[in-house]
Amino acid sequence: MNEKNEIRSVEMVSRIRDEMASTLEGKSHAEIIAFFRKAGDVARQEAKRHI
């Protein structure tokens, strides 16, 4: 099992950041907070399923 997986973390994070910026462009502060709150809720639910 000597396989090597190259992870281009900087490029991946930049792409995610750019997509998020595009999604949130023009949103109010309340809408941005709601977006991240919903994402956090989904992440917590997903984490609980993997315990």
C-alpha positions as CSV (number, residue, x, y, z in Angstrom):
1,M,0.0,0.0,0.0
2,N,2.5,2.6,-1.2
3,E,0.0,4.6,-3.2
4,K,0.5,8.3,-3.1
5,N,-2.4,10.8,-3.4
6,E,-1.4,14.3,-4.2
7,I,-3.7,16.9,-2.6
8,R,-3.6,20.4,-4.0
9,S,-5.0,22.0,-0.8
10,V,-4.3,25.6,-1.8
11,E,-6.1,25.2,-5.1
12,M,-9.0,23.4,-3.4
13,V,-9.4,26.0,-0.7
14,S,-9.2,28.8,-3.3
15,R,-11.9,27.2,-5.4
16,I,-14.2,26.7,-2.4
17,R,-13.6,30.3,-1.3
18,D,-14.4,31.6,-4.8
19,E,-17.6,29.5,-5.0
20,M,-18.7,30.7,-1.6
21,A,-18.0,34.3,-2.4
22,S,-20.1,34.0,-5.6
23,T,-22.9,32.4,-3.7
24,L,-22.9,35.0,-1.0
25,E,-22.4,38.0,-3.3
26,G,-25.0,40.7,-2.7
27,K,-26.5,39.0,0.4
28,S,-27.2,40.8,3.6
29,H,-25.4,40.1,6.8
30,A,-28.4,38.2,8.1
31,E,-28.5,36.1,5.0
32,I,-24.8,35.3,5.2
33,I,-25.1,34.3,8.9
34,A,-28.1,32.1,8.0
35,F,-26.1,30.5,5.2
36,F,-23.3,29.5,7.6
37,R,-25.6,28.5,10.4
38,K,-27.4,26.1,8.0
39,A,-24.1,24.7,6.8
40,G,-23.0,24.2,10.4
41,D,-26.2,22.4,11.3
42,V,-25.8,20.1,8.3
43,A,-22.2,19.4,9.2
44,R,-23.1,18.5,12.8
45,Q,-25.9,16.2,11.7
46,E,-23.5,14.5,9.3
47,A,-20.8,14.1,12.0
48,K,-23.3,12.5,14.3
49,R,-24.1,9.9,11.7
50,H,-20.5,8.8,11.6
51,I,-19.9,8.3,15.3
